[in-house]
Amino acid sequence: MVEALSTAAGWPSATAALAAVGPDGSVAAWGPMSHRFALASVTKLFAAYAALIAVEEETLYLDEDAGPPGSTVRHLLAHASGLGPDSGVLAPAGTRRIYSNAGFDALASHLAERSGMTAPDYVAAAVFEPLGLSDTSFTSPSLAHGLSSSVRDVARFARELVRPTLLAPETLTAATTVQFPGLAGVLPGFGPMTPNDWGLGIELRSAKEPHWTGRANSTATYGHFGRAGTFLWVDPERDLALVCLTNKVFGDWAKTAWPEVSDAVIGSLPGTSPRETGPA
């Protein structure tokens, strides 16, 4: 599997680091594990996980009002609040899947009001500290894209996604189930998708094509990628996660490189063909 990860050596980035993660932690890694990278929108996975912890603690309620009129915490997490990418209301809540940093800004304000602490402080207390994520911090207060971290830390978080300890497993299952089924929208970097399935702050692979994960990934795969050249996916049917951090901004190179490394990693699993395909 290390050989599969090492295909990143040919990518157009000065620095890249990857880790494949199973239920017991990293199973293979390549690159500088402690180097800190900007996570960009992979931040949303950490923010969503903290919000789910807040729901379990009854600090937040998924169906309470939050954001623009008609919107709830659930809408904000699922990019269905009607808020535009960075500001303004573009549609009634629940009618379109509009990928929205503004929605996560609204979530941050709501979480701060309910918890009595800043949203970054809540995420740190709920996620970073119990998982021992010493390389992970907010370089800006944004729950949408403000984190920096290392592959070492993100791999620890990925293990939590594979085998949750901070959340009840059924909560994570609900969070990785389609919210507001059937909504169309634009998958950033890849174009319009009908449907554009999303969970609670977590993008769902479903049958999307093209996609940043591999063709060997199951339709149950979920995760997020970031414009900074970063991604984290979890394939629950494989009991496997893949973390990739780079310092090369997402672009056409990633649309080829990321699915290829994903397929190579899955293909290196015992009993799996490197050419095995998932969604058509």
N, C-alpha and C positions, 0 to 999 in steps of 0.2 A: 504493500500500500504506500510505503514511502516513495517508491518509484513513481506511482501515479501522482502523488502530490508534487513531486519534483518537476513535473511538466511546467510548473510555474516559472522555472528558470528561464524559459523562453519567452515569457511575457514582457511587454514593453513597460516595465516598472522598475524603478531603482531598488525598491525594497518590497518583498512580499513574504508572507508567512501564512502557513496553513496547518490545520489540525483536523484529523478525523476523530470523532468522539463516540464512544459507546456508553452503555449503562454504567461502566466502572471508570469512566474517564477517557483520556486520550489513548487511542490505539496506534496512532501514527502521527508524526509531525514533521514539518519541513520549514526551514527558515528561522529567523530570530524570534524566539518565543516571548522575550521580554520587551521587544521594541514597541513603543506606543504609537498607535495610528489614530487618526480621526475616524470615528465610526460613521459619521453622517447619519443617514436614516436607520441604520441598524440600532441606533439609540431608541427608536420606537419600540423595539422588542423589550428592552429593559423597562421603559416607561409603562408599557402595557402590563408587564408582569407585576410591577409595583401597584398599578391600579387594580389588578385582580386580587392582590393581597389585601388592598384597602376594602374591596368588596367583601371578602371573607371576614374581615374585621368589622364590617358594617360601618366603616368610615365613609364609604361611597355605596350607592345603590345603582345598579346598571340602568334602571328605568326611571331614575329621577331626572328632573329637568336640568340641563346644562348646555351652554352654548346658545345658539340663536333660537328664536321662538319655535316651539315644536320639537326641538332636539333634546336628546337625553345623553347620559354618559355612554350608553350603548352606541348611539349614533356617532358620537365623537370618535370612539375607538374604531368603529367599523367604516370610517370615512363616508358616512351617509348622513351627515348633519346638514348638508347643503352649503357649508362654507367652501369658499374657493381655495385654491392651493395656498395662498398666503394672506388673503383678506377677503372680506365681503361675502355676502350670501348670494349664491348663484342658482339655488333651487330649493324647493321645500324639502324639509327633512324626510328621509326615507325614500326619495324618488330617484336619486342618482348616486353612483359611487364616484365621488370627487376626491381624489387623493389630496389631503389637506394638512399642511403643516399648521395652518391656523386652527384646525380642529384640536391638535395636540397642545397648542398654546391655550386654548379655551379649557381643555382638560387640566392643564397645569394650574390655571387660576382656580378652577373648581376644587381640585385636590388641596391646594393651599388653604382655601377658605374652610374646607371641611376638616382638615387635619390640624390646622393651627401651626403649620411649619411650611417652609418653602417646598415646592414640588421636588427640586433636586435633592434637598435634604431628606425628604420622605423616601425617594428612590434609593438613596444611599443607605438609609437605615433599614429599609425593607428588603433590599436585594444585595447591595455591595457588601455590607458588613457581615451578614450571616453566611455568605458564600466565600468570604475572605478575598474579595477582589481588590487587591492593594494597588493594582496598576490602573484602576478605572476611576475616572473623575469627569465632572462637567467642566469644559473649557468655556462654555456659555450656558446660561440658565435654561436653554431650550430643551423641552422633552422631545422635540421633533428631530433634533440633529446635533445636540450639544456635547456628546460624549467623546472622550478618547480612551483607548484601552489597548491591551496587548492580546495576542493570540492565547497566551497562557490564561488570562482572565476570562476571555470570551469562551474558551473551551470549558472552563468551569461552569459558566452560565449555560452552555450548550448541554452539559451533562445534567444540569437541573431540568432542562426542557425534556430530555430523554427520560429521566426518572425524577419527577418533581418531589421535593421535600418541603418547600416553602408554601406550596399550594396543595390542596386536595387534588388527586388525579382527575376527578370528575370536573373540577373547575377548569383545568387545562383542556380537557376534552371539549368542554363547552366553548372555550375560547378559540379552539381550532375547528369549530363547526361553522358553516356559512351563516353569517348574520345578514338579514334582509335578502333572502335568496332572489336571484334573477336580475339584480341591478346591473346595468351596463355602466361602463366607465373606461377610463384610460389607464392602462398600466404604464407608469412612467418608463420611458425609454423604449417601450415596445408597441405602444399604440392602443387603439380601441379594442376592448374585449367585451363580448356579450355571452355569458355573464362575466363580470369581473369580481370573482368571489373573494371575500375577505372575512376573516374572523374578527376577534376583539383585539385590534391593534396588530394582527398577524396576517400576513398575506398567505393565501391558500393556493397551492399549485393547481389543483383541480385538473381540468383538461385544457388549460391555457397553452396556446402555441402561436408564436414562439414564446420562449420563456428563458429566464436566466439560470434555472436548474437544468439538469440533464434529461434526456429522453429515457434514461433508465430509472429516473426517480419515479416513485409511485405517485398516483394522483392524490394520495393523502399527505404528501410533502407540504411543509409550511415553513415560513421564515420571513426574511426581509433582506433586501440589498440596499447599499448606500451609494450615493453619488461619488463619495471619496474613493470608490474602488473596493468596497467591502461587501461581504455577505455572510449570512448564517442560515443554513437550512437544516431541518430535521425531517427525516423520513421514518415515521413510526413503524412502517411495515418492514423496514430494514433494521430497526433499533440503532440507527446511525445518524449522526449529525456531521456537518462539514462547516468549518470556520475558515474564512479566507479574508485576510486584511492586506491591503496594498496601499501604496501612495500614488497610484495612477488613477486619475479621474475616470469614472465609468464612461464608456463609449463603445464604438463598434468592436474594439478589440475584446471587450468583456463578453459581448454577445456570442462570440465564438469560443473564447477561452474558458469561461465559467462552465458552460454545459459540457465541454470536453473533459475538464478535470473532474466534474461531478460523475460523468459516466465512467471515467477511468477508475475512480475510487470505488464506485459500486461494483464495477467489473472485477476488481481485485478481491472482492469478498469470496470466501470459499463457496463453490458451487454456483457462481454467478458468471455469466459470459459478459465480457466487456462490451459486447454489441447488443446485449439485451435491451429492449426498448420498452418504454412505458407509454405515455400518451402519444397518440399518432399525430 
